Structures are given as C-alpha cells and as structure tokens.
C-alpha cells in the first residue's frame, strides 16, 4: 500500500512539471482551430464559453491541476508506453492501458461533451479540456518515456544555456521565435485543403503515434549530443510548426464533428 501511495504522489508531481507548449503554444493551437470551425460549431462554442475565447481557455487544464479539487486530472496530460513499438503494437498497448492518461481523458471529455445529460458546467469543463488535451497529444514529449519523465530529466544546452529537452519543446523553441500567439497563428495557418482533409480524417491513435515516433527521434539526438547549437532551431522548427498546425486543424475537425 505504501509503495502504491508513493508512486501515486510521484506521478502527480511529475504531471505538475508538464506544461505542454506553454501559454503561447496552446493559444496558437486554439486560435488556428477557431479559424476552422463551422458556423454551427462556432455558435456552440460561444454558447458554452460566453465571453471567453478558445485561446484564453486553452490553458485552463494547466491552471487547475494544482488545485486540490482537480488534482485527479494531473495524469491526464501525458501517456508513457513501452519504446520500440510499431503502430499496430502501439494501438494495442494504448487501448490496453485503462489508467488515467491523455488518451483516455480525451475520450472521456468527448463523451461528456456529447452526453445530453451533462450539465452546462460539465460541458464547459469538457470543452476546455478537449481544447488543451489535443495540444498535449501533439507535443512529442507528452508521449515520451516514463523513466525520464517525458524528457524532464534529460539535461541539454540550447545555444549555451542549460535546460531540459522537455522544457525546450514546451516553450524554449517557441519563445526563441519571438512571436505572440496571434502572430504565430497567422504565420502557421496556411495549410492546404488536401492536408486539412487528411489530418482531420486521421484517428486520434495516429496523432499519438506521430508524437511517439518524433519523441524517439528527439531522444536519440539528445543522447548523441546534448549541446544544441544555433542549428537546432532551423533543423527542428518545421517539426514543431507542423505539430501545432496539426493540433489546431484536428481540434477544429473534432469540434465540428461533436457539434454537428
């Protein structure tokens, strides 16, 4: 019993260190999604959020997890599965994991938003979490390894300054470009109709597996050389750009479907 308790506390503390994409990243994703909502979905979101916008509520899930009342949501921001799996093996492992994780949390919030018996407050809560969790799913290190806390324990240098690889991908690369979320959303929201159609047709398991594969690549790079020089940003900016584009486009697709 004692060891189980210690593990639970450790898992919660680990989750508190995860702030996927930071404020700017999450708001960028939400703004891109907002731009691609159908009129019906846009109206439904407005009814639920009132004067709040999707970008503003996109960090709600991070804001409340340190509150005792919502501490149970701490593990909802990530999932860690065995490394080296192919897609079929990954999906099997994903569906076999019945614990609290980002995949199961997203499915739960989708169900709560669709349920006609849910109160308005419950639907608002579900919508805010959906907006956030889809961003989390697209951050590679939120689908990383448990043993290093999704890259939090892997120390690296970026342009001579110490950080960890998780933090670098949460906010370091985004802060480096110097954009506000509105500027970034404008710069990134240029996806072709063909890509939008393809990305929105992908199953959520594909979203997770994409991050899983990218994390594997990023881990290998950090293990080979943890001193990232000026070339790291240009060599990886397209990766984080596409992850945020996909998150925004897929979030819009999901909400368009849920409010159809």
Secondary structure as UniProt FT lines:
FT   HELIX           2..16
FT   TURN            20..21
FT   HELIX           22..35
FT   HELIX           39..49
FT   TURN            50..51
FT   HELIX           54..57
FT   TURN            58..59
FT   HELIX           60..64
FT   TURN            65..66
FT   HELIX           68..77
FT   HELIX           87..96
FT   HELIX           102..114
FT   TURN            116..117
FT   HELIX           120..137
FT   HELIX           140..143
FT   TURN            146..153
FT   STRAND          155..158
FT   TURN            159..160
FT   STRAND          161..164
FT   HELIX           165..167
FT   HELIX           168..172
FT   HELIX           173..177
FT   HELIX           181..188
FT   HELIX           193..201
FT   HELIX           204..224
FT   STRAND          227..228
FT   HELIX           231..258
//
